[in-house]
């Protein structure tokens, strides 16, 4: 496997669009983005900058963001954003503490600590971050004209 992935691979494999469900999903506009976390050192001080991921290598950290905006005149309630996890990345374990996760392609959901996957020996084992196939957030209410975002960190495999 090559050590680098080009932007074209990012566009095809990493920019999986969010899936959503709500009483009136057409009222909510969604926009997805991916940014590379790059450490920059200036005068001996290091800080993280978010930049366009032109080239990534295994181990690079990415930030996936889905922004939403209610374009309607009515509140939207119980809006669900479901993001498939691209196969080229593994969700950062710290991103899984407070989000619903699926490890079976979106069929079942729960907190990662409560999920099990096949162990390859006929049994089950605890699910790990690398097993996550989808992430899901439920936004209780989005007021007319309101906006926000959900996001997660991932590591290039």
CORFEN-V197311 format. One record per helix or strand. SS is the DSSP state (H for helix, E for strand). FROM is the first residue (numbers start at 0). TO is the last residue. If there is no record, write none. Layout:
SS_FROM_TO ; SS_FROM_TO
//
This chain:
E_3_5 ; H_6_13 ; E_17_20 ; H_24_26 ; E_27_41 ; E_44_50 ; E_54_56 ; E_60_69 ; E_75_83 ; E_88_90 ; H_92_95 ; E_99_101 ; E_109_109 ; H_111_113 ; E_115_117 ; E_123_125 ; H_128_130 ; E_133_141 ; E_146_155
//
